[in-house]
Amino acid sequence: MTISTLCNRAVVTIHRQATVEDAARLMRSNHIGDVVVVDAADTNVPVGILTDRDIVVEVIAPGRAAAQTSVGSIMTSPVLTLREDDGLMQALDKMSQRGVRRAPVVDRDGRLRGLISVDDLVRLLARELAKVGALIMHGRDAEIRKTEISRVDEYAT
C-alpha cells in the first residue's frame, strides 16, 4: 500500500510571506492543525510546514505579535516530504527518524499532492489489527464449534 492511497488530498497552503495571524485564521476556518508553506501557488512545491504547536511555542509563549510575524520566520524547514509511491512502513520510518507527525506528500516533480499524518496511519493500522483480531477469534470460534459437534456426536452414539 502506498502513501498516495492514504493521504488527505485537501491540503491548505500558505505563502511564507503571510503572517502567522493569517495562518491561524486559515487553520481555524478549515478546522486543521497545520498548513503547508509554498513559495508560489503555480509550482505548489512545499518549502515548509507550520503547525498550531509552532504558533504556540514560537509566537504566543514568547509574546511575539502574530500579525507582525511571518510564517517563513517560524515554519519548520526543510520540511520532510514523502513521495506518493512511498510505502506505509517507509513513511513511518522517515517520519520517526525526523520526529514529525505530519508530512506533505509530493509527486515526482516535488509538487504537493497531499498530506499524511500519524493520525491517518494509526487509524489504518488499527483497522488492520482489528482484522487480525477477527481472524484469531474466527479460529477460536471454529475450534469451539468443532468441539461442540464432537460432543453431540458422542451423545448420539
Sequence and secondary structure as in RCSB ss.txt:
>XXXX:A:sequence
MTISTLCNRAVVTIHRQATVEDAARLMRSNHIGDVVVVDAADTNVPVGILTDRDIVVEVIAPGRAAAQTSVGSIM
TSPVLTLREDDGLMQALDKMSQRGVRRAPVVDRDGRLRGLISVDDLVRLLARELAKVGALIMHGRDAEIRKTEIS
RVDEYAT
>XXXX:A:secstr
 BGGGTSBS   EEETTSBHHHHHHHHHHHT SEEEEES TTT  EEEEEEHHHHIIIIITTT  TTTSBHHHHS
B S   EETT BHHHHHHHHHHHT SEEEEE TTS EEEEEEHHHHHHHHHHHHHHHHHHHHHHHHHHHHHHHHH
HHHHHH 
